[in-house]
Structures are given as C-alpha cells and as structure tokens.
Amino acid sequence: MNVAVFLISLGATCRITRFITKDTLAAGFRVWTADRFGDDSRAAYLVSCGWCASIWVAAAVTPTAFMAGDTLAFKIGATALTLSYITGLASSHVD
C-alpha cells in the first residue's frame, strides 16, 4: 500500500465512522440498534462510539485498500469520502 492509498483509506475510515456514529442520516440505524439490543447494550455503544466503531470500519477498509487500492473505483470512492470528511472538519471550524 502506498502513502496516497493509505491516506485516502484513513480519510474514508474517518468519514464512514463519523457517518455511523454521529450523522443524522444514520440516526435511524442507531435507534434501531438500541431498540433491538437495548440502550445499554454493547451493540448500541458500538454504533455511538467513534473509537469503538472505527476499529471495525478500519477492519473492512484495510483489506479493501490492500486488494483494490490501485483501482480507479477505490481511489474515486475513498477520495470522495476523504474530501467529505475534510470539508466537514473545515466547515465546523471555519463557520
């Protein structure tokens, strides 16, 4: 894995983790998880904790990056997720 693929994989991991744990669009998934497994369950905690969810997201992104990191499809998708994450960070600090 080269440095560029590593960096866009990092950004993709950050964005996917943020989507799962914080974004309004995934709130229904977090509520469903809490309803299904209980508010105090490990599953409910997993989908609301960035540190916890990121290890599982990284576990999916890493082998994908190793196997497909040089493909155009991976580069476009991971770059879009990375740019989304960076833009979100910038807008929350600039606005």
C-alpha positions in Angstrom: 0.0 0.0 0.0 1.5 3.3 -1.0 1.2 6.5 1.0 -1.6 8.0 -1.1 -3.8 4.9 -0.8 -3.1 4.8 3.0 -4.1 8.5 3.4 -7.4 8.1 1.4 -8.1 4.9 3.3 -7.6 6.9 6.5 -10.0 9.6 5.4 -12.5 7.0 4.2 -12.4 5.3 7.6 -12.9 8.6 9.4 -15.9 9.6 7.2 -17.6 6.2 7.5 -17.1 6.1 11.2 -18.4 9.6 11.6 -21.5 8.7 9.5 -22.2 5.7 11.6 -21.7 7.3 15.0 -22.8 10.9 14.6 -24.6 11.8 11.3 -28.3 12.5 11.4 -28.8 10.2 8.3 -27.7 7.2 10.3 -29.7 8.1 13.5 -32.4 5.6 12.5 -29.8 2.9 12.4 -28.5 3.8 15.9 -32.1 3.9 17.2 -32.9 0.6 15.6 -29.7 -0.9 17.2 -30.7 0.4 20.6 -34.3 -0.8 20.2 -33.1 -4.2 19.0 -30.3 -4.9 21.6 -31.1 -2.4 24.4 -29.9 1.1 25.2 -27.1 -0.2 27.4 -26.0 -3.0 25.1 -22.6 -3.3 23.6 -24.1 -3.0 20.1 -25.7 0.3 20.9 -22.5 1.5 22.4 -20.6 0.4 19.3 -22.7 2.4 16.9 -22.4 5.5 19.0 -18.7 5.4 20.0 -16.2 6.6 17.3 -13.3 4.8 18.9 -15.3 1.6 19.0 -16.8 1.7 15.5 -13.5 2.9 13.9 -11.7 -0.4 14.5 -14.5 -2.3 12.7 -14.6 0.2 9.9 -10.8 0.0 9.6 -11.0 -3.8 9.6 -13.2 -3.5 6.5 -11.3 -0.7 4.7 -7.8 -2.1 5.2 -8.1 -5.3 3.3 -10.1 -3.5 0.6 -7.3 -1.0 0.3 -4.7 -3.7 0.0 -6.7 -5.6 -2.6 -8.2 -2.7 -4.6 -6.2 0.3 -3.6 -4.7 0.8 -7.1 -8.0 0.6 -8.9 -9.8 3.7 -10.1 -13.0 2.8 -8.4 -11.4 2.6 -5.0 -9.5 5.8 -5.5 -12.6 7.7 -6.5 -14.7 6.4 -3.7 -12.1 6.7 -1.0 -11.1 10.2 -2.2 -14.7 11.4 -2.2 -15.1 10.1 1.4 -11.9 11.8 2.4 -12.8 15.1 0.9 -16.2 14.9 2.6 -14.6 14.3 5.9 -12.1 17.1 5.5 -14.8 19.5 4.3 -16.9 18.7 7.3 -14.0 19.3 9.7 -13.2 22.6 7.9 -16.8 23.8 7.9 -17.2 23.1 11.6 -14.0 25.1 12.5 -14.4 27.9 10.0 -18.2 28.7 10.3 
